[in-house]
Amino acid sequence: MSTRATGTFEVKLAPLPTNDSSEGSPVGRMSIDKQIHGDLEGTGKGEMLTAATSVKSSGARPDSSSFTDRS
């Protein structure tokens, strides 16, 4: 069995509401929908949190995703 899979994937991100709805809040939330094609065929779903800082081009974005195999 190969330990490497190759292929392509398409990702769609969509904004989700956050607990902090104040104007200029540095916190955000996005849904993640993936279509995976190649050695693996399936879909992925997840959620990403974002946080901005006062430093230009600086921030954080942890995410969690799941994969459903269609093979």
Secondary structure, DSSP 8 states (H G I E B T S, - for coil): --S---EEEEEEEEEE--S--STT-SEEEEEEEEEEEESS-EEEEEEEEEEE-SSTT-EE--EEEEEEE--
